[in-house]
Amino acid sequence: MGRKWIGLFCIVLLVLAGSGCFRLHVQENKEKKVITGLEKVLGNPEDFQGKRVGLIANPTSITPDYRHALDAMLARGIQVTNVFGPEHGVRGAEQAGEEPAAVVDPKTGVPFENLYGKNPEEMVSLFQEVDVLVFDMQETGTRFYTYLYTMADAMKAAGMSKKPFYVLDRPNPLGGIRVEGPMLEPAFRSSVGRFPIPLVHGMTIGELALLINDQQVPKSELHVVKMEGWTREQRYEDTGLPWVMPSPNIPSPLTALVYPGTGLVEGTNLSEGRGTTRPFELVGAPYVNGWELAQALNRARLPGVVFREAYFIPTFSKYQGEEVGGVQIHVTDVDQFDPVLTGITILEKTKKLYPEQFAWVRSGEKYWIDLLAGTDQIRRQLDQGKSAREIIRQWKKEIHHFQGMRKKYLLYSS
């Protein structure tokens, strides 16, 4: 009897498949697939025929079937003669701030060179051997992530060299709608913030290229190769694209989601979880009682997040080899979660619980938190005893202004 029903069920499936019902479902999934700028170039490589291409890339520069852009472009007859890397290097192996050495790729024979820490004038000499530059890397959606500034400097060098600059667009993993955090103030320009944009800007790397090129002198001959199928409300998990770590401490899209807030922790003597398997999701210090901080943070009733007491021993970075007490951030509602409010609240509560031990760290003559935030207002107002919710309210007007200004650079609709 059981076999009879199984056979009947199979017949029904075959009939439905033949009627087109299942084909419709497959087609809907295909329509939702995001096609990156790299895929579009590989499908139409004629623009680069006969030209020496300098590829600015790292491990995130991949196709949906996990082929690296270098291999895929060479297979399509695009003559990539040099590959240039950002912070963490072409291979993505170096930790933050380390300068990768130049090497020759043993598989392809193409030289890999480092752009991190170099100014546009230094890049001009590196670009002498190429005819056109192509940038293809996954960004994180946070202003203080340095790949944006590698792109900006390379664009400027391309403008100085009179060489075309192509940006192969990729999704913003945080989506393209939400804009949060303070605008960068000119006094706090640095290697982690150069342009007057908010901490969470809600733009793709291609859209940012258009904005930056409009502000830089000289401008480059900029070409943005748009994606297909991406809409502004999509986060990375909605795209159907594979995730590759953009840097050693951003292992997942969830890390990218919390990073705009807990990245601010780097400006203090709290560990931001570097040296653990959960960087930027774990926060703490040897002087913190995990249960105490978790209780204070959960009482704040922040949207879309719960805090669990946690203990960890970093293998490198702050408190290497020491037991650290703190919290793990558990995002319970991605749509409601506010990373910047969360990050500042962690600083607020830790500072109030441990006023004698908590400290801001310096970077030269300035505080590192000010450079990360692009303003000294977070530090100053927390020192004055203001709450995180009070602090973030003051940014509404400038965020509204930015949202109006950025419209002319947006390439995708909701």
Secondary structure, 3 states (H helix, E strand, C coil): CHHHHHHHHHHHHHHHHHHCHHHHHHHHHHHHCCECHHHHHHHCHHHHCCCCEEEEECCCCECCCCCEHHHHHHHCCCCEEEEEECCCCCCCCCCCCCCCCCEECCCCCCEEEECCCCCHHHHHHHHHHCCEEEEECCCCCECCCCHHHHHHHHHHHHHHHCCEEEEECCCCCCCCCCCEEEECCHHHCECCECCCCEEECCCCHHHHHHHHHHHCCCCCEEEEECCECCCCCCCHHHCCCCCCCCCCCCCCHHHHHHHHHHHHHHHECCECCCCCCCCCCEEEECCCCHHHHHHHHHHCCCCCEEEEEEEECCCCCCCCCCCEEEEEEEECCCCCCCHHHHHHHHHHHHHHHCCCCCCECEECCEEHHHHHHCCCHHHHHHHCCCCHHHHHHCCHHHHHHHHHHHHHHCCCCC
